[in-house]
Amino acid sequence: MNEHLRKTGIIPVLKITDALYEGGLDILEVTFRTDAAAQAIEKISAAREKVVVGAGTALSVEQLRRAMESGAKFAVSPGFNRKVAEYALSQNFPFFPGVITPTEVEAALELGYRTLKFFPAESFGGVKTLKSLSAPYSMVSWMPTGGINAQNIADYLSFEKVIACGASCMAEEKLIAAEDYAEITRRARQLCAVRDEVRK
């Protein structure tokens, strides 16, 4: 899973849409912020076999279980919940817990996690903070999420410890509501072009 995340580099964080695949993104995260999340994961997985669908905002063991039953291939959480992290390990399921402090990083490391979500990235110092954390925790790879957009994603992706960035800027709710899938595809292609330029 980590290799696929690194290759794609960008994980769209959204409630539901289908235009991103045309823009070059074959992996996405459906957040458990709506009651339809599990159903959305199931339907997208069935409709787009080549798209790797993950679950976001997995806050409990029950949500993680539902995500797995719905066909999610990975899950992330905004924080570090030991019970959820331990359950994912017991199921050998790819899970990326969120951290923001050295104490949380060490709690995750204690369980064996080496790839962690950094959230909310921009609110807590962005790439500068990630680089500071990476000095003592050089064994950690990062998936920063929160406030990442077309203007700053290159800064994140150019840091070798970042395997992928979570972002929702390419599929804002106003675009989904307006059914402006052409603009969603255009933005996805724009971010992919930035990714390719940074990682060539």
BAFI-3210 file (N, C-alpha, C; in Angstrom, 3 decimals, decimal comma, padded with zeros to 6 digits):
// residues 200
n [1|2|3|4|5|6|7|8|9|10|11|12|13|14|15|16|17|18|19|20|21|22|23|24|25|26|27|28|29|30|31|32|33|34|35|36|37|38|39|40|41|42|43|44|45|46|47|48|49|50|51|52|53|54|55|56|57|58|59|60|61|62|63|64|65|66|67|68|69|70|71|72|73|74|75|76|77|78|79|80|81|82|83|84|85|86|87|88|89|90|91|92|93|94|95|96|97|98|99|100|101|102|103|104|105|106|107|108|109|110|111|112|113|114|115|116|117|118|119|120|121|122|123|124|125|126|127|128|129|130|131|132|133|134|135|136|137|138|139|140|141|142|143|144|145|146|147|148|149|150|151|152|153|154|155|156|157|158|159|160|161|162|163|164|165|166|167|168|169|170|171|172|173|174|175|176|177|178|179|180|181|182|183|184|185|186|187|188|189|190|191|192|193|194|195|196|197|198|199|200]
n.u [000,826|001,947|003,750|002,064|000,776|002,946|003,594|001,274|001,023|-000,793|-003,688|-006,983|-009,236|-012,437|-016,050|-017,726|-017,198|-016,561|-014,979|-012,259|-010,603|-010,359|-008,719|-006,287|-005,851|-005,751|-006,439|-008,274|-009,755|-012,499|-014,334|-015,478|-017,471|-020,019|-023,213|-023,376|-020,941|-019,847|-021,427|-020,767|-018,055|-018,310|-019,813|-018,168|-015,902|-016,922|-017,714|-015,431|-012,915|-010,195|-009,562|-008,183|-009,742|-009,979|-010,699|-011,519|-011,140|-011,543|-012,699|-013,288|-013,275|-015,495|-016,201|-013,925|-014,154|-016,533|-015,651|-013,747|-015,394|-016,851|-015,172|-012,933|-009,521|-007,579|-007,146|-007,394|-006,853|-007,655|-006,383|-004,521|-005,735|-005,480|-006,901|-008,148|-005,894|-004,614|-006,538|-006,533|-003,960|-004,305|-005,896|-004,302|-004,495|-004,025|-003,345|-003,282|-002,503|-003,259|-001,057|000,421|002,179|005,394|004,995|002,713|003,729|005,631|003,978|002,680|004,881|005,635|003,757|004,494|003,997|005,038|004,442|002,780|-000,061|-000,022|-001,649|-003,619|-001,939|-001,040|-001,916|-000,287|002,341|003,250|005,482|007,860|007,574|007,277|009,829|011,321|010,296|011,157|013,825|014,517|012,916|013,595|012,881|010,271|007,691|005,610|002,177|000,929|-001,920|-004,504|-005,183|-003,673|-002,897|-003,004|-001,083|000,802|001,443|003,660|005,806|005,473|005,525|008,094|009,665|011,483|010,553|007,839|005,251|002,795|000,200|-002,729|-005,579|-008,233|-008,758|-009,072|-011,579|-013,710|-016,596|-018,412|-017,955|-018,707|-021,398|-022,274|-021,947|-019,691|-017,763|-015,818|-014,124|-013,189|-011,735|-009,845|-008,462|-007,431|-005,670|-003,913|-002,727|-001,518|000,347|002,033|002,977|004,338|006,331|007,805|008,688|010,156]
n.v [-001,206|001,265|001,764|002,200|004,491|006,266|006,366|007,495|009,847|011,872|012,087|012,323|013,822|013,310|013,379|012,129|011,489|011,131|012,071|012,347|010,269|010,507|012,633|011,657|010,516|007,655|006,784|007,275|008,881|008,314|010,032|009,292|011,098|011,338|009,662|008,099|007,072|004,385|003,074|004,567|003,903|001,205|001,313|002,872|001,272|-000,966|000,110|001,245|-000,536|-000,192|001,856|002,669|002,595|004,255|004,691|007,535|009,556|007,626|006,945|005,114|001,669|000,367|001,946|001,505|-001,230|-001,279|000,102|-001,679|-003,882|-002,771|-002,694|-001,041|-000,294|000,757|002,790|005,929|008,104|011,116|011,459|009,811|006,916|004,450|001,994|001,720|001,686|-000,644|-002,553|-002,433|-003,422|-006,011|-007,072|-006,991|-004,810|-002,079|000,902|004,298|006,174|009,404|011,997|014,645|015,541|014,916|013,031|011,622|010,546|008,771|007,020|005,782|004,638|002,796|000,788|-000,131|001,280|003,023|004,758|007,712|009,827|013,330|015,731|018,587|019,672|022,286|024,068|023,450|024,185|023,056|021,987|022,757|022,007|019,238|018,562|019,161|017,276|015,020|014,883|013,642|011,436|009,762|007,429|007,542|007,869|010,234|011,352|014,099|016,136|018,549|021,713|021,670|022,556|023,652|025,615|025,028|022,326|021,334|021,929|020,130|017,587|017,575|017,008|014,350|012,534|012,529|010,578|010,809|013,245|014,303|015,823|018,120|020,088|019,816|018,860|020,506|021,136|022,929|022,620|019,983|020,165|021,809|020,128|020,279|018,627|018,738|020,799|019,693|017,552|019,004|020,331|018,135|017,128|019,267|019,170|016,674|017,217|018,961|017,199|015,335|016,953|017,657|015,181|014,021]
n.w [000,000|000,807|-001,281|-003,446|-002,547|-002,468|-005,184|-006,330|-004,787|-004,136|-002,284|-002,762|-000,582|000,203|000,131|-001,786|-005,206|-008,754|-010,756|-010,497|-011,278|-014,001|-014,040|-013,382|-010,895|-009,090|-006,619|-003,664|-000,806|001,138|003,413|006,731|007,517|006,870|006,804|004,610|003,948|004,103|002,220|-000,020|-000,355|-000,979|-003,395|-005,111|-005,198|-006,495|-008,945|-010,035|-010,514|-010,753|-009,101|-006,002|-003,044|-000,010|003,527|005,389|008,397|010,387|013,339|015,293|016,398|015,398|013,147|011,595|011,166|009,664|007,416|006,391|005,827|003,802|001,721|001,705|001,103|002,662|005,621|007,339|010,147|011,970|014,395|017,061|018,107|020,278|020,509|018,012|016,359|017,275|016,622|013,819|013,342|014,331|012,377|010,239|008,527|006,342|007,870|008,824|011,326|012,759|013,814|015,771|017,628|019,277|021,341|020,503|018,148|019,195|020,577|018,455|017,150|019,052|018,734|016,316|014,003|011,095|009,101|009,117|009,481|009,259|010,846|011,792|009,044|007,883|009,855|011,959|011,384|009,020|006,418|007,608|010,312|009,935|008,995|011,250|013,056|011,773|012,251|014,855|014,424|012,169|010,973|010,242|007,812|006,125|005,817|005,153|005,824|005,524|004,861|002,581|-000,704|-004,186|-004,186|-002,204|-002,263|-003,649|-002,001|000,078|-001,254|-002,229|-000,098|001,035|002,943|002,832|001,712|000,484|-000,033|001,610|000,276|-000,424|-002,162|-004,905|-005,296|-004,244|-002,198|-003,343|-006,053|-006,445|-005,744|-007,793|-009,834|-011,428|-012,955|-014,867|-014,048|-011,677|-012,690|-014,156|-012,095|-010,722|-012,637|-012,730|-010,169|-010,376|-012,340|-010,980|-009,016|-010,679|-011,733|-009,462|-008,580|-010,614]
ca.u [000,000|002,810|004,328|001,008|000,595|004,073|003,484|000,203|001,490|-001,889|-004,899|-008,134|-010,055|-013,750|-017,208|-017,967|-017,182|-015,988|-014,247|-010,827|-009,900|-010,046|-007,650|-005,025|-005,730|-006,392|-006,590|-009,018|-010,182|-013,877|-014,355|-016,619|-018,148|-021,421|-023,798|-023,293|-019,541|-019,640|-022,094|-019,981|-016,863|-018,748|-020,226|-017,017|-015,055|-017,559|-017,805|-014,093|-012,044|-008,807|-009,382|-007,961|-010,596|-009,685|-011,641|-010,939|-011,796|-011,925|-012,541|-013,611|-013,117|-016,692|-016,073|-012,887|-014,733|-017,470|-014,857|-013,173|-016,488|-017,334|-014,190|-011,820|-008,207|-006,761|-007,893|-006,618|-007,596|-007,044|-005,610|-004,029|-006,601|-004,751|-007,770|-008,312|-004,589|-004,370|-007,467|-006,020|-002,826|-004,806|-006,514|-003,302|-005,142|-003,244|-003,950|-002,348|-003,029|-002,832|-000,263|000,843|003,203|006,357|004,414|001,848|004,604|006,233|002,917|002,485|006,087|005,624|002,939|005,109|003,640|006,158|003,892|001,801|-000,727|000,305|-002,880|-003,773|-000,581|-000,743|-002,176|000,780|003,677|003,512|006,708|008,895|007,382|007,579|011,284|011,793|009,938|011,901|015,198|014,613|012,112|013,971|012,285|008,859|007,227|004,475|001,062|000,338|-003,278|-005,057|-004,701|-002,778|-003,559|-002,146|-000,009|001,835|001,655|005,015|006,701|005,329|005,944|009,542|010,327|011,585|009,852|006,399|004,923|001,605|-000,521|-004,190|-006,054|-009,610|-008,886|-009,463|-013,000|-014,437|-018,027|-019,162|-017,820|-019,541|-022,798|-022,561|-021,676|-018,664|-016,773|-014,718|-013,195|-012,554|-010,732|-008,775|-007,658|-006,695|-004,558|-002,970|-001,958|-000,680|001,458|002,954|003,598|005,280|007,453|008,588|009,254|010,746]
ca.v [000,000|002,450|002,010|002,797|005,856|007,089|006,535|008,461|011,084|012,760|011,352|013,214|013,609|013,785|012,605|011,222|012,000|010,134|012,722|012,420|009,229|011,061|013,609|010,977|010,029|006,343|006,459|008,341|008,654|008,699|010,274|008,832|012,267|011,248|008,331|007,365|006,754|002,958|002,767|005,199|003,075|-000,019|001,604|003,310|000,093|-001,834|000,798|001,566|-001,559|000,254|002,907|002,204|003,411|004,178|005,332|008,593|009,924|006,412|007,362|004,036|000,313|000,055|002,596|000,808|-002,509|-000,993|000,464|-002,910|-004,683|-002,091|-002,862|-000,088|-000,930|001,346|003,781|006,926|008,800|012,414|011,382|008,495|006,166|003,188|000,854|001,607|001,301|-002,047|-003,381|-002,491|-004,346|-007,376|-007,488|-006,813|-003,869|-000,847|001,991|005,393|007,030|010,797|012,495|016,039|015,818|013,834|012,001|010,789|009,801|007,672|006,041|005,026|003,846|001,695|-000,276|-000,596|002,110|003,797|005,772|008,408|011,019|014,545|016,516|019,366|020,018|023,713|024,737|023,131|024,507|022,520|021,269|023,103|021,135|017,869|018,406|019,146|015,977|013,963|014,801|012,516|010,297|009,583|006,183|007,783|008,495|011,090|011,662|015,341|016,472|019,722|022,986|021,461|023,005|023,762|026,571|024,536|020,871|021,037|021,988|018,865|016,441|017,619|016,486|012,906|011,734|012,572|009,612|011,296|014,325|014,312|017,143|018,172|021,299|019,529|018,477|021,278|020,829|023,782|022,031|018,778|020,608|022,365|019,049|020,776|017,570|019,154|021,580|018,751|016,835|019,962|020,543|016,902|017,092|020,303|018,657|015,580|017,835|019,437|015,982|014,774|017,884|017,579|013,845|013,468]
ca.w [000,000|000,862|-002,598|-004,273|-002,048|-002,910|-006,630|-006,613|-004,189|-003,748|-001,931|-002,644|000,605|-000,200|000,551|-002,922|-006,578|-009,649|-011,847|-010,228|-012,014|-015,316|-013,849|-013,140|-009,522|-008,991|-005,208|-002,987|000,577|001,439|004,853|007,516|008,083|006,475|006,988|003,348|003,653|003,841|000,951|-001,084|-000,552|-001,650|-004,767|-005,904|-005,388|-007,491|-010,238|-010,534|-009,954|-010,775|-008,095|-004,639|-002,187|001,414|004,439|006,204|009,646|011,109|014,739|016,223|015,874|014,619|011,837|010,852|010,760|008,580|006,244|005,866|005,264|002,599|000,658|001,788|001,024|003,714|006,395|008,066|011,190|012,246|015,625|017,440|019,012|020,436|020,246|016,554|015,813|017,619|015,858|012,446|013,357|014,532|011,119|009,190|007,609|006,209|008,642|009,023|012,393|012,741|014,940|015,633|018,637|019,481|022,205|019,662|017,241|019,938|020,858|017,210|016,929|020,023|018,162|015,082|012,845|010,552|008,201|009,936|008,972|010,006|010,712|010,553|008,640|007,763|011,137|012,903|010,907|007,691|006,081|008,594|011,470|009,516|008,938|012,634|013,620|011,086|012,762|015,787|013,973|010,763|010,471|009,935|006,572|006,477|004,928|005,647|005,379|006,207|004,337|001,439|-001,929|-005,365|-003,928|-001,292|-002,331|-004,126|-000,842|000,802|-002,057|-002,461|001,102|000,761|003,961|002,528|000,663|-000,218|000,646|001,553|-000,134|-000,925|-002,976|-006,290|-005,344|-003,234|-002,151|-004,279|-007,387|-006,462|-005,747|-009,121|-010,796|-012,340|-012,974|-015,748|-013,232|-010,757|-013,484|-014,476|-010,883|-010,451|-013,589|-012,315|-009,042|-010,871|-013,065|-009,944|-008,462|-011,636|-011,854|-008,230|-008,364|-011,846]
c.u [000,867|003,381|003,306|000,767|001,717|003,987|002,432|000,530|000,419|-003,111|-006,045|-008,968|-011,431|-014,852|-017,638|-017,895|-016,465|-015,098|-012,738|-010,015|-009,473|-008,912|-006,315|-004,823|-006,487|-006,490|-007,372|-009,462|-011,601|-013,990|-015,626|-017,264|-019,611|-021,905|-023,639|-021,882|-019,333|-020,239|-021,312|-018,733|-017,214|-019,071|-019,061|-016,114|-015,612|-017,528|-016,436|-013,088|-010,586|-008,521|-009,219|-008,727|-010,256|-010,736|-010,915|-011,753|-012,348|-011,644|-012,781|-013,356|-014,304|-016,631|-015,027|-013,411|-015,690|-016,725|-014,279|-014,238|-017,009|-016,349|-013,055|-010,502|-007,228|-007,646|-006,918|-007,497|-006,914|-006,159|-005,164|-004,931|-006,001|-005,622|-007,945|-007,012|-004,298|-005,292|-006,985|-004,847|-003,293|-005,428|-005,548|-003,819|-004,337|-003,961|-002,883|-002,908|-002,459|-002,074|000,053|001,986|004,195|005,795|003,524|002,668|005,170|005,204|002,667|003,684|006,113|004,818|003,505|004,769|004,842|005,702|002,703|001,196|-000,328|-000,837|-003,156|-002,451|-000,283|-000,936|-001,054|002,165|004,107|004,821|007,810|008,788|007,693|009,084|011,879|011,502|010,781|013,348|015,332|013,874|012,356|013,365|010,844|008,687|005,917|003,433|000,390|-001,021|-003,752|-004,446|-003,769|-003,539|-002,544|-000,954|001,105|002,161|003,058|006,007|006,658|005,914|007,446|010,332|010,306|010,859|008,341|006,108|003,710|000,965|-002,025|-004,661|-007,487|-009,823|-009,348|-010,942|-013,763|-015,935|-018,835|-019,083|-018,675|-021,007|-023,211|-022,379|-020,676|-017,504|-015,592|-013,672|-012,473|-011,442|-009,555|-007,861|-006,838|-005,477|-003,481|-002,097|-001,037|000,532|002,500|003,708|004,684|006,517|008,395|009,336|009,889|012,208]
c.v [001,265|002,791|002,654|004,248|006,769|007,369|007,577|009,825|012,005|011,904|012,345|012,843|014,176|012,891|011,657|012,021|010,988|010,744|012,660|011,410|009,738|012,074|012,984|010,445|008,714|005,853|007,596|007,898|009,184|008,847|009,748|010,017|012,298|009,823|007,465|006,870|005,293|002,565|003,361|004,383|001,832|000,241|002,024|002,128|-000,820|-001,210|001,042|000,612|-001,112|001,353|002,268|003,135|003,169|004,899|006,373|008,845|008,688|006,639|006,250|002,685|-000,047|000,694|001,892|-000,531|-002,314|-000,656|-000,785|-003,770|-004,087|-002,173|-001,863|-000,847|-000,370|002,313|004,725|007,545|010,130|012,405|009,967|007,897|004,770|001,973|000,629|001,120|-000,174|-002,978|-003,535|-003,469|-005,790|-007,947|-007,400|-005,881|-002,577|000,340|003,019|006,347|008,443|011,174|013,969|016,380|014,658|012,705|011,060|009,959|008,585|006,606|005,166|004,123|002,622|000,498|-000,819|000,210|002,945|004,823|006,408|009,597|012,196|015,523|017,332|020,028|021,519|024,461|024,518|023,243|023,879|021,776|021,549|022,208|019,688|017,616|018,377|017,804|014,854|013,863|013,663|011,266|010,030|008,329|006,358|008,394|009,202|011,178|012,934|015,627|017,681|021,007|022,851|021,758|023,132|024,684|025,998|023,053|020,508|021,041|020,677|017,703|016,427|017,159|014,960|012,023|011,717|011,573|010,062|012,395|014,110|015,713|017,054|019,334|021,015|019,177|019,175|021,006|021,679|023,235|020,774|019,159|021,135|021,329|019,488|019,788|017,903|019,937|020,687|017,992|017,746|020,170|019,311|016,806|018,114|019,805|017,519|016,120|018,365|018,257|015,447|015,648|017,754|016,251|013,216|013,083]
c.w [000,000|-000,507|-003,531|-003,845|-002,530|-004,406|-006,981|-006,034|-003,645|-003,457|-001,831|-001,420|000,306|000,294|-000,552|-004,229|-007,445|-010,721|-011,685|-011,026|-013,382|-015,227|-013,491|-011,743|-009,373|-007,545|-004,563|-001,605|000,747|002,954|005,501|008,247|007,690|006,682|005,741|003,038|003,285|002,491|-000,223|-001,394|-001,356|-003,117|-005,647|-006,196|-006,466|-008,880|-010,866|-009,923|-009,887|-009,746|-006,724|-003,704|-000,717|002,224|005,286|007,457|010,361|012,593|015,752|015,562|014,998|013,232|010,989|010,344|009,588|007,292|005,585|005,189|003,959|001,444|000,660|001,789|002,051|004,493|007,085|009,144|011,465|013,481|015,917|018,512|019,117|020,100|018,746|015,920|016,078|016,835|014,416|012,355|013,478|013,262|009,944|008,100|007,542|006,854|008,934|010,076|012,300|014,000|014,695|016,595|018,724|020,354|021,402|018,681|017,962|020,308|019,633|016,930|017,845|019,504|016,853|013,845|012,410|009,517|008,914|009,209|009,865|009,792|011,971|010,178|008,647|009,078|012,152|012,287|009,603|007,542|007,099|009,818|011,119|009,494|010,338|013,289|013,016|011,543|013,782|015,326|012,489|010,142|010,014|008,549|006,888|005,373|005,462|005,012|006,178|005,706|003,149|000,148|-003,061|-005,131|-003,053|-001,424|-002,801|-002,969|-000,060|000,007|-002,334|-001,241|001,031|001,769|003,750|001,421|-000,149|000,618|000,525|001,218|-000,640|-001,883|-004,407|-006,418|-004,225|-003,326|-003,124|-005,702|-007,513|-006,547|-007,118|-010,230|-011,862|-012,375|-013,877|-014,958|-012,224|-011,488|-013,808|-013,277|-010,530|-011,366|-013,213|-011,163|-009,473|-011,625|-012,088|-009,345|-009,396|-011,794|-010,648|-008,133|-009,602|-011,626]
res [m|n|e|h|l|r|k|t|g|i|i|p|v|l|k|i|t|d|a|l|y|e|g|g|l|d|i|l|e|v|t|f|r|t|d|a|a|a|q|a|i|e|k|i|s|a|a|r|e|k|v|v|v|g|a|g|t|a|l|s|v|e|q|l|r|r|a|m|e|s|g|a|k|f|a|v|s|p|g|f|n|r|k|v|a|e|y|a|l|s|q|n|f|p|f|f|p|g|v|i|t|p|t|e|v|e|a|a|l|e|l|g|y|r|t|l|k|f|f|p|a|e|s|f|g|g|v|k|t|l|k|s|l|s|a|p|y|s|m|v|s|w|m|p|t|g|g|i|n|a|q|n|i|a|d|y|l|s|f|e|k|v|i|a|c|g|a|s|c|m|a|e|e|k|l|i|a|a|e|d|y|a|e|i|t|r|r|a|r|q|l|c|a|v|r|d|e|v|r|k]
***
